[in-house]
Amino acid sequence: MRRDTKLIHYGRRPLPGPANPPIERASTILHDTMSTFRDAKKRRETDDHVVSYGRRGTSTSHALSAALCDLEQGEACFLYPSGVAAITSALSGFLRTGDHVLIVDEAFHATRTFCDEYLGQMGVDVTYIPWDATELTSYAQPNTKLVLIESPTSLTFKVMDVPALCASARKLNLTVIADNTYGSGWLYQPLALGCDVSVISGTKYLSGHADTMMGAAISKGDATAPLRTHTLRTGQLLAPDEAYACLRGMRTLSLRIQRHAENSTRIANWLAARPEVARVWHPGLSDHPGHRNWARDANGVNGLLSLRLADGLNVDAFVDSLSLFAVGASWGGFESLALALQPKQAASDHDHPHVRLHCGLEHADDLIEDLNAAFLRLHNR
Ligand SMILES: *Cc1c(COP(=O)(O)O)cnc(C)c1O
């Protein structure tokens, strides 16, 4: 069956019944006898989808985790209250004091903050690697345990050579965790490219309506046991209402991403031809860093792009002049967003302020007219 069809049928129960799995709210699960109670406790040791206690999820979150496991071609899927919780849990599950980790240097800012502040405190050493690293031998130490990648990278969307990096990691016996929020289970499958864990912030495209926070970590092979232990011991879970909202959003994941992609591709090309724009970052542009990796490993783009304005143009004034693109953090909802980002020291392309756009599901002509009007206002200031 094609993935588009599966999205519609995930969680379907025997008929007659509702099209979406209902919200099952529970802490305690009641039993008639000690024997069925003990049986549930025993079965949950080998089956993550036994309904035994609210902290282990109910049928609502189990339907969502089964869907994500299938989309990402994993063996297990664990759910968290946010994308950041998923990333920090995935990292913590594999790391002990004295370990060393490699992290792509243009990783999501909250990921970097966690690594700098908490991993350091835990006695874990961090080395940042460039986005185009494929051979890890020169970065690895005897105590290196894992690599955290994010492709395309945050802010400038550089596309890593994931299969080559994973091949090198395997030789060095390193676990590879991928932040796949950009692809969101749809545009590429990190586990199929050689990664051990795929982490997704479902706050973005999975739920897709700017009203839900959630995160997921999908694993295969040897990575599953430590991830499961850490997730259970630290009491992580996703509330049933949020699981419901996420699965409902996923019904239209394929259609939404297709429209986000059409809009961002049209706008990226339009911006690239504008004299007010010095540079556009969008993995669909043929001169984009890592475009060939993307053409080989992925099946489309999402609604994100970044741009640098020509010298002398003010990014805040440009963003303030937009009206269909509201100013806001995050992305992946149905609406267009803009954010002016000031330079960061760490990553090479961040030496100039730039603008990140999330192209929503509006009509592309309207979005382009909005951008055009903002450029006119910049000139008339
Ligand atoms: C948004 C985002 C996160 C964090 O997700 P939250 O659900 O906001 O906690 C992690 N990684 C990437 C790449 C993101 O864009």
Residues whose N, C-alpha, C, O or C-beta is under 5 A from the ligand:
A	BS01	LIG	S82 G83 V84 F108 D179 T181 S201 T203 M214
